[in-house]
């Protein structure tokens, strides 16, 4: 299947936007006196709703259609299902090797800037490991955003926005401990910014490695794996973090709103 240069550039631009939104979280940590927890909880729930709905309703179905066209109905459906859970297993394996103390899923508040109970060396270590963990997590997310945007630009925009929202608290998770440990805003922002760069890097490496083999079968496998990755991220990262930042029902209302908006956009623009 041929892909135009304009489509590739657009997909890469979206991936870059999604990845570098960690810098938004970093800026919030510096310039807000406190985190608007209810808003962030609703936003994270919204992001999870977008990602879950589009993965199960749109991406999985398109992957199945592509694989069934290549392999036939029965075999194509089996491969789609295997690739979906393989995507989940891949991101879960990455998650398993991230030390729990530095896990970027841990919600952090900007008021922690004033908390002096933790030693500077421990805070610096926490921030550096958070940056590394986020970079590792963002690598497959970059490929997910890129692949979606290549297949359907409207779909790519929705996923990029959802991942951008989910990257904001990750930027806070990096900036808060590094800033408090060093007192250097530029350094804290730089590490937060760099952790997001792995997202476009993941898109580029994935594309250049797979480009020569790209056909309907490979596209279907990648798309099914992307659906699995995004469902796992939503259930393992977004919803738990949304509940930590706010009330249970705010997160759920955000989730349902995200699903409704995604459904409406697919009806109007597909």
SEMARKOL-900305 format. One record per residue (C-alpha): residue number from 1; residue in one letter; y, z negated, x. Coordinates in Angstrom, 1 decimal, padded with zeros to 4 digits. Last residue first. Layout:
<sites>
site vexlum NUM&zami A&py Y&pz Z&px X
...
</sites>
This chain:
<sites>
site vexlum 270&zami X&py 008.9&pz -008.6&px -015.7
site vexlum 269&zami X&py 012.6&pz -009.6&px -016.1
site vexlum 268&zami X&py 012.9&pz -011.2&px -019.6
site vexlum 267&zami X&py 009.4&pz -012.5&px -020.1
site vexlum 266&zami X&py 009.0&pz -013.6&px -016.5
site vexlum 265&zami X&py 012.4&pz -015.3&px -016.5
site vexlum 264&zami X&py 011.6&pz -017.1&px -019.7
site vexlum 263&zami X&py 008.3&pz -018.4&px -018.3
site vexlum 262&zami X&py 010.0&pz -019.6&px -015.2
site vexlum 261&zami X&py 012.7&pz -021.4&px -017.2
site vexlum 260&zami X&py 010.1&pz -023.0&px -019.4
site vexlum 259&zami X&py 007.9&pz -024.1&px -016.5
site vexlum 258&zami X&py 010.8&pz -025.6&px -014.6
site vexlum 257&zami X&py 011.9&pz -027.4&px -017.8
site vexlum 256&zami X&py 008.4&pz -028.9&px -018.2
site vexlum 255&zami X&py 008.5&pz -030.2&px -014.6
site vexlum 254&zami X&py 012.0&pz -031.6&px -014.9
site vexlum 253&zami X&py 011.0&pz -033.4&px -018.1
site vexlum 252&zami X&py 008.0&pz -034.7&px -016.1
site vexlum 251&zami X&py 010.1&pz -035.9&px -013.2
site vexlum 250&zami X&py 012.6&pz -037.6&px -015.6
site vexlum 249&zami X&py 009.7&pz -039.2&px -017.5
site vexlum 248&zami X&py 008.2&pz -040.9&px -014.4
site vexlum 247&zami X&py 011.6&pz -042.4&px -013.3
site vexlum 246&zami X&py 013.3&pz -041.5&px -010.1
site vexlum 245&zami X&py 013.1&pz -040.9&px -006.4
site vexlum 244&zami X&py 009.5&pz -042.0&px -006.0
site vexlum 243&zami X&py 008.5&pz -040.0&px -009.1
site vexlum 242&zami X&py 010.0&pz -036.8&px -007.7
site vexlum 241&zami X&py 008.2&pz -037.5&px -004.4
site vexlum 240&zami X&py 004.8&pz -037.7&px -006.1
site vexlum 239&zami X&py 005.6&pz -034.6&px -008.1
site vexlum 238&zami X&py 006.8&pz -032.5&px -005.2
site vexlum 237&zami X&py 004.3&pz -033.3&px -002.5
site vexlum 236&zami X&py 000.6&pz -033.4&px -003.5
site vexlum 235&zami X&py 000.7&pz -031.8&px -006.9
site vexlum 234&zami X&py 003.4&pz -029.2&px -006.2
site vexlum 233&zami X&py 002.2&pz -028.5&px -002.6
site vexlum 232&zami X&py -001.3&pz -028.1&px -003.9
site vexlum 231&zami X&py -000.3&pz -025.7&px -006.6
site vexlum 230&zami X&py 001.8&pz -023.7&px -004.1
site vexlum 229&zami X&py -001.0&pz -023.4&px -001.6
site vexlum 228&zami X&py -003.5&pz -022.3&px -004.2
site vexlum 227&zami X&py -001.2&pz -019.6&px -005.5
site vexlum 226&zami X&py -000.6&pz -018.5&px -001.9
site vexlum 225&zami X&py -004.4&pz -018.2&px -001.4
site vexlum 224&zami X&py -004.6&pz -016.0&px -004.5
site vexlum 223&zami X&py -001.8&pz -013.8&px -003.1
site vexlum 222&zami X&py -003.3&pz -013.6&px 000.3
site vexlum 221&zami X&py -006.7&pz -012.6&px -001.1
site vexlum 220&zami X&py -005.2&pz -010.0&px -003.5
site vexlum 219&zami X&py -003.0&pz -008.5&px -000.7
site vexlum 218&zami X&py -006.0&pz -008.2&px 001.5
site vexlum 217&zami X&py -008.0&pz -006.3&px -001.1
site vexlum 216&zami X&py -005.1&pz -004.1&px -002.2
site vexlum 215&zami X&py -004.4&pz -003.0&px 001.4
site vexlum 214&zami X&py -002.7&pz -004.5&px 004.5
site vexlum 213&zami X&py -004.8&pz -004.4&px 007.6
site vexlum 212&zami X&py -002.1&pz -003.2&px 010.0
site vexlum 211&zami X&py 000.4&pz -005.6&px 008.4
site vexlum 210&zami X&py -001.7&pz -008.7&px 008.7
site vexlum 209&zami X&py -000.6&pz -010.0&px 012.1
site vexlum 208&zami X&py 002.9&pz -008.7&px 011.7
site vexlum 207&zami X&py 003.3&pz -010.2&px 008.2
site vexlum 206&zami X&py 001.8&pz -013.6&px 009.0
site vexlum 205&zami X&py 003.9&pz -013.9&px 012.2
site vexlum 204&zami X&py 007.1&pz -012.9&px 010.4
site vexlum 203&zami X&py 006.5&pz -015.1&px 007.3
site vexlum 202&zami X&py 005.5&pz -018.1&px 009.3
site vexlum 201&zami X&py 008.7&pz -017.6&px 011.5
site vexlum 200&zami X&py 010.7&pz -017.5&px 008.3
site vexlum 199&zami X&py 009.3&pz -020.9&px 007.3
site vexlum 198&zami X&py 009.2&pz -022.3&px 010.8
site vexlum 197&zami X&py 013.0&pz -022.3&px 010.8
site vexlum 196&zami X&py 013.1&pz -025.3&px 008.4
site vexlum 195&zami X&py 012.2&pz -027.8&px 011.1
site vexlum 194&zami X&py 015.0&pz -026.2&px 013.3
site vexlum 193&zami X&py 017.7&pz -027.2&px 010.7
site vexlum 192&zami X&py 016.5&pz -030.8&px 010.5
site vexlum 191&zami X&py 016.3&pz -031.0&px 014.3
site vexlum 190&zami X&py 019.8&pz -029.5&px 014.6
site vexlum 189&zami X&py 021.3&pz -031.8&px 011.8
site vexlum 188&zami X&py 020.1&pz -034.9&px 013.5
site vexlum 187&zami X&py 021.4&pz -033.7&px 016.9
site vexlum 186&zami X&py 024.8&pz -032.8&px 015.4
site vexlum 185&zami X&py 025.1&pz -036.1&px 013.6
site vexlum 184&zami X&py 024.5&pz -038.1&px 016.8
site vexlum 183&zami X&py 024.3&pz -041.9&px 016.2
site vexlum 182&zami X&py 021.0&pz -041.7&px 018.2
site vexlum 181&zami X&py 018.5&pz -043.8&px 016.2
site vexlum 180&zami X&py 020.5&pz -043.8&px 012.9
site vexlum 179&zami X&py 020.9&pz -040.0&px 013.1
site vexlum 178&zami X&py 017.3&pz -039.4&px 014.0
site vexlum 177&zami X&py 016.0&pz -041.7&px 011.2
site vexlum 176&zami X&py 018.1&pz -040.2&px 008.4
site vexlum 175&zami X&py 018.1&pz -036.6&px 009.5
site vexlum 174&zami X&py 014.4&pz -035.8&px 009.3
site vexlum 173&zami X&py 013.5&pz -037.3&px 005.9
site vexlum 172&zami X&py 016.9&pz -036.0&px 004.5
site vexlum 171&zami X&py 015.9&pz -032.5&px 005.5
site vexlum 170&zami X&py 012.6&pz -033.1&px 003.7
site vexlum 169&zami X&py 014.5&pz -034.2&px 000.7
site vexlum 168&zami X&py 016.2&pz -030.8&px 000.6
site vexlum 167&zami X&py 013.0&pz -028.7&px 001.3
site vexlum 166&zami X&py 011.7&pz -029.0&px -002.3
site vexlum 165&zami X&py 014.8&pz -027.5&px -003.7
site vexlum 164&zami X&py 014.5&pz -024.6&px -001.3
site vexlum 163&zami X&py 010.8&pz -024.2&px -002.2
site vexlum 162&zami X&py 011.8&pz -023.8&px -005.9
site vexlum 161&zami X&py 014.7&pz -021.4&px -005.1
site vexlum 160&zami X&py 012.4&pz -019.3&px -002.9
site vexlum 159&zami X&py 009.7&pz -019.2&px -005.6
site vexlum 158&zami X&py 012.2&pz -018.0&px -008.2
site vexlum 157&zami X&py 013.7&pz -015.4&px -005.9
site vexlum 156&zami X&py 010.3&pz -014.1&px -004.9
site vexlum 155&zami X&py 009.2&pz -013.6&px -008.5
site vexlum 154&zami X&py 012.2&pz -011.5&px -009.1
site vexlum 153&zami X&py 011.5&pz -009.5&px -005.9
site vexlum 152&zami X&py 007.9&pz -008.8&px -006.9
site vexlum 151&zami X&py 005.2&pz -008.0&px -004.4
site vexlum 150&zami X&py 007.3&pz -008.3&px -001.3
site vexlum 149&zami X&py 009.0&pz -011.4&px -002.7
site vexlum 148&zami X&py 005.7&pz -013.1&px -003.3
site vexlum 147&zami X&py 004.3&pz -012.4&px 000.1
site vexlum 146&zami X&py 007.5&pz -013.7&px 001.8
site vexlum 145&zami X&py 007.6&pz -016.9&px -000.2
site vexlum 144&zami X&py 003.9&pz -017.7&px 000.4
site vexlum 143&zami X&py 004.2&pz -016.7&px 004.1
site vexlum 142&zami X&py 007.1&pz -019.1&px 004.5
site vexlum 141&zami X&py 005.2&pz -021.9&px 002.7
site vexlum 140&zami X&py 002.4&pz -021.4&px 005.2
site vexlum 139&zami X&py 004.7&pz -022.3&px 008.1
site vexlum 138&zami X&py 006.7&pz -024.9&px 006.1
site vexlum 137&zami X&py 004.0&pz -027.5&px 006.4
site vexlum 136&zami X&py 003.9&pz -027.3&px 010.2
site vexlum 135&zami X&py 007.7&pz -027.4&px 010.5
site vexlum 134&zami X&py 007.8&pz -030.4&px 008.1
site vexlum 133&zami X&py 005.3&pz -032.3&px 010.3
site vexlum 132&zami X&py 007.3&pz -031.5&px 013.5
site vexlum 131&zami X&py 010.6&pz -032.6&px 011.9
site vexlum 130&zami X&py 008.9&pz -035.8&px 010.5
site vexlum 129&zami X&py 007.4&pz -036.5&px 014.0
site vexlum 128&zami X&py 010.9&pz -036.3&px 015.5
site vexlum 127&zami X&py 012.4&pz -038.5&px 012.8
site vexlum 126&zami X&py 009.7&pz -041.1&px 013.0
site vexlum 125&zami X&py 009.9&pz -041.2&px 016.8
site vexlum 124&zami X&py 013.7&pz -041.6&px 016.6
site vexlum 123&zami X&py 013.3&pz -044.4&px 014.1
site vexlum 122&zami X&py 010.8&pz -046.2&px 016.3
site vexlum 121&zami X&py 013.0&pz -045.9&px 019.4
site vexlum 120&zami X&py 016.0&pz -047.1&px 017.4
site vexlum 119&zami X&py 014.2&pz -050.3&px 016.2
site vexlum 118&zami X&py 014.0&pz -050.7&px 012.5
site vexlum 117&zami X&py 016.0&pz -053.4&px 010.6
site vexlum 116&zami X&py 019.3&pz -051.7&px 011.0
site vexlum 115&zami X&py 019.5&pz -050.1&px 007.5
site vexlum 114&zami X&py 022.9&pz -048.4&px 007.1
site vexlum 113&zami X&py 021.7&pz -044.9&px 007.3
site vexlum 112&zami X&py 018.9&pz -046.0&px 005.0
site vexlum 111&zami X&py 021.5&pz -045.5&px 002.3
site vexlum 110&zami X&py 020.8&pz -041.7&px 002.5
site vexlum 109&zami X&py 017.4&pz -042.4&px 000.8
site vexlum 108&zami X&py 014.0&pz -041.3&px 002.0
site vexlum 107&zami X&py 011.0&pz -040.3&px 000.1
site vexlum 106&zami X&py 007.8&pz -040.1&px 002.1
site vexlum 105&zami X&py 006.3&pz -036.6&px 001.7
site vexlum 104&zami X&py 007.5&pz -035.8&px 005.2
site vexlum 103&zami X&py 004.6&pz -037.8&px 006.7
site vexlum 102&zami X&py 005.7&pz -039.7&px 009.8
site vexlum 101&zami X&py 003.8&pz -042.9&px 009.0
site vexlum 100&zami X&py 000.9&pz -041.0&px 007.6
site vexlum 99&zami X&py 000.3&pz -039.0&px 010.8
site vexlum 98&zami X&py 000.0&pz -035.3&px 009.9
site vexlum 97&zami X&py -003.6&pz -034.1&px 010.6
site vexlum 96&zami X&py -004.7&pz -034.4&px 007.0
site vexlum 95&zami X&py -001.7&pz -032.4&px 005.7
site vexlum 94&zami X&py -002.7&pz -029.3&px 007.7
site vexlum 93&zami X&py -006.2&pz -029.6&px 006.2
site vexlum 92&zami X&py -004.8&pz -029.9&px 002.7
site vexlum 91&zami X&py -002.7&pz -026.8&px 003.3
site vexlum 90&zami X&py -005.9&pz -024.8&px 004.2
site vexlum 89&zami X&py -008.1&pz -026.4&px 001.5
site vexlum 88&zami X&py -005.6&pz -025.4&px -001.2
site vexlum 87&zami X&py -005.5&pz -021.8&px 000.1
site vexlum 86&zami X&py -009.3&pz -021.8&px 000.2
site vexlum 85&zami X&py -009.3&pz -022.9&px -003.4
site vexlum 84&zami X&py -007.3&pz -019.8&px -004.4
site vexlum 83&zami X&py -009.3&pz -017.5&px -002.0
site vexlum 82&zami X&py -012.6&pz -018.6&px -003.6
site vexlum 81&zami X&py -011.3&pz -018.0&px -007.1
site vexlum 80&zami X&py -009.9&pz -014.6&px -006.2
site vexlum 79&zami X&py -013.2&pz -013.7&px -004.5
site vexlum 78&zami X&py -015.2&pz -014.6&px -007.6
site vexlum 77&zami X&py -012.9&pz -012.6&px -009.9
site vexlum 76&zami X&py -013.1&pz -009.5&px -007.6
site vexlum 75&zami X&py -016.9&pz -009.8&px -007.5
site vexlum 74&zami X&py -017.2&pz -009.8&px -011.3
site vexlum 73&zami X&py -014.5&pz -007.2&px -012.1
site vexlum 72&zami X&py -015.0&pz -004.6&px -009.4
site vexlum 71&zami X&py -014.2&pz -004.8&px -005.7
site vexlum 70&zami X&py -010.9&pz -003.0&px -005.2
site vexlum 69&zami X&py -009.5&pz -003.0&px -008.8
site vexlum 68&zami X&py -010.9&pz -006.5&px -009.3
site vexlum 67&zami X&py -009.2&pz -007.7&px -006.2
site vexlum 66&zami X&py -005.8&pz -006.4&px -007.3
site vexlum 65&zami X&py -006.1&pz -007.7&px -010.8
site vexlum 64&zami X&py -007.3&pz -011.1&px -009.6
site vexlum 63&zami X&py -004.3&pz -011.4&px -007.2
site vexlum 62&zami X&py -002.0&pz -010.4&px -010.0
site vexlum 61&zami X&py -003.5&pz -013.1&px -012.3
site vexlum 60&zami X&py -003.4&pz -015.8&px -009.7
site vexlum 59&zami X&py 000.3&pz -015.0&px -009.0
site vexlum 58&zami X&py 001.5&pz -014.8&px -012.6
site vexlum 57&zami X&py 000.2&pz -017.6&px -014.9
site vexlum 56&zami X&py -001.4&pz -020.1&px -012.4
site vexlum 55&zami X&py 001.0&pz -019.7&px -009.5
site vexlum 54&zami X&py 004.1&pz -019.0&px -011.6
site vexlum 53&zami X&py 003.5&pz -022.1&px -013.7
site vexlum 52&zami X&py 002.7&pz -024.4&px -010.8
site vexlum 51&zami X&py 005.6&pz -023.3&px -008.7
site vexlum 50&zami X&py 008.3&pz -023.4&px -011.4
site vexlum 49&zami X&py 007.1&pz -026.7&px -012.7
site vexlum 48&zami X&py 007.0&pz -028.2&px -009.2
site vexlum 47&zami X&py 010.6&pz -027.1&px -008.6
site vexlum 46&zami X&py 011.7&pz -028.6&px -011.9
site vexlum 45&zami X&py 010.0&pz -031.9&px -011.0
site vexlum 44&zami X&py 011.9&pz -031.8&px -007.6
site vexlum 43&zami X&py 015.2&pz -031.1&px -009.4
site vexlum 42&zami X&py 014.6&pz -033.9&px -012.0
site vexlum 41&zami X&py 013.8&pz -036.4&px -009.2
site vexlum 40&zami X&py 016.9&pz -035.2&px -007.2
site vexlum 39&zami X&py 019.1&pz -035.6&px -010.3
site vexlum 38&zami X&py 017.8&pz -039.1&px -011.0
site vexlum 37&zami X&py 018.0&pz -040.2&px -007.4
site vexlum 36&zami X&py 021.6&pz -039.2&px -006.8
site vexlum 35&zami X&py 021.3&pz -040.4&px -003.2
site vexlum 34&zami X&py 024.0&pz -042.7&px -001.9
site vexlum 33&zami X&py 027.2&pz -042.5&px 000.1
site vexlum 32&zami X&py 027.0&pz -038.8&px 000.4
site vexlum 31&zami X&py 028.3&pz -036.9&px 003.5
site vexlum 30&zami X&py 025.7&pz -037.4&px 006.2
site vexlum 29&zami X&py 022.4&pz -037.5&px 004.2
site vexlum 28&zami X&py 023.7&pz -034.7&px 002.0
site vexlum 27&zami X&py 024.3&pz -032.5&px 005.1
site vexlum 26&zami X&py 020.7&pz -033.1&px 006.2
site vexlum 25&zami X&py 019.3&pz -032.2&px 002.8
site vexlum 24&zami X&py 021.3&pz -029.0&px 002.8
site vexlum 23&zami X&py 020.0&pz -028.3&px 006.4
site vexlum 22&zami X&py 016.4&pz -028.4&px 005.0
site vexlum 21&zami X&py 017.7&pz -025.5&px 003.0
site vexlum 20&zami X&py 017.0&pz -023.4&px 006.1
site vexlum 19&zami X&py 013.5&pz -022.6&px 005.0
site vexlum 18&zami X&py 014.3&pz -021.3&px 001.5
site vexlum 17&zami X&py 017.2&pz -019.2&px 002.7
site vexlum 16&zami X&py 015.1&pz -017.7&px 005.6
site vexlum 15&zami X&py 012.3&pz -016.9&px 003.2
site vexlum 14&zami X&py 014.7&pz -015.1&px 000.8
site vexlum 13&zami X&py 016.2&pz -013.1&px 003.7
site vexlum 12&zami X&py 012.7&pz -012.1&px 004.8
site vexlum 11&zami X&py 011.8&pz -010.9&px 001.4
site vexlum 10&zami X&py 015.0&pz -008.8&px 001.2
site vexlum 9&zami X&py 014.4&pz -007.4&px 004.6
site vexlum 8&zami X&py 010.9&pz -006.4&px 003.7
site vexlum 7&zami X&py 011.9&pz -004.9&px 000.4
site vexlum 6&zami X&py 014.7&pz -002.9&px 002.1
site vexlum 5&zami X&py 012.2&pz -001.6&px 004.8
site vexlum 4&zami X&py 009.9&pz -000.2&px 002.1
site vexlum 3&zami X&py 006.3&pz -001.4&px 001.6
site vexlum 2&zami X&py 003.4&pz 001.0&px 001.5
site vexlum 1&zami X&py 000.0&pz 000.0&px 000.0
</sites>
